[in-house]
């Protein structure tokens, strides 16, 4: 095997600690894992009774290394916030 093929440059940005290739920031599929972990953070906020704000979504999106990944997270977070608001409206409560 080529020694260069085994060279790694760092660890995965999702937080798993796995090694990445020389040009990669994530292991395959782990970019989506990182987005999911940030959505889980929002879910925990909702469970704690907090409202999801556009400012919070923007702040969390900045933790991601690329504009396309930030946009992916932002869309997912907005869908999640809309679902929370719809469920709250069904129950007669305030929208998130």
N, C-alpha and C positions, 0 to 999 in steps of 0.2 A: 504494500500500500504506500501511497505517496504521503510523506510526512506532513506536507502542507494541508492535505485533506483532513488531518486529525487536529490541526491547530484551531484553537478557539480563542475568541477575543474577550469574552466576558460572560456575564450571566443574563438570563432571560429577564426582561423588564416586567413580566407579569408578577414576579415575586416568588416563583417556584424554586429558584436557585439553580436550575439546569443550565448547562453551558450552551452557548450559542456559537454559530459560525463566525468567521472573521468580519463579515459585513452585516450580519443579522442582529436585530435588537430583540427578537422573540424566537422561540422554538415554533415550529409549525403549529398553527391553531391557537397559540398562546396569546396572540393579540386579542382575539375574541374573549379569551379567559380574563384578560385584564379589563376589558370593557364590562364583562359580567360582574367582576368583583366591584367595580365602581357602581353598577346598578344595585348590587346587594347593599352597598353602603347607603344608597338612597332608600332602599326598602327598610333598613334598620332605622333610618330617621323617621320614616312614616310610622313604623311600629312604636317608636318612642313619642309619637304625637306631634312631630315637627312637620312643617309644611315644606314642600320642595319649591325652591325659588329659582328663577332664571340665573341669578347670580351664583347660586350654589352649583348649578349644572355647569356654568361656564368655568367656575373655579376647578371643579373636578376634571373637566375636559382638558384643562391646561396640563394635567399630570401625564397626558398621553403624548408621545413623541412626534406624531405627524398630524398634519391637517386632515387627511382622510380618516384617520382613526378617531380624531376629535369629533369630526362630523358624524361618524358612525355612533359614537357614544351619545352625542347630543340628540340625535334622532331617537335613539333607544330611550334616553332619559325623558324626552318630551312625551313619547308614547306611554311610558310608565306613569308620568305625572297626569296625563289625560285619563288613563284608566283609574287612577286613584281618585281623581276629581269626579269621574262618572259614578264610581261606586259610592262615593260620599254623597253625591246628589241623589242617588237611589235611596239612600238611607235618610235623606232629608237633612243632612249635615252641611257644613261648609265645604267648598271645593278646596283642594290643596293647591 
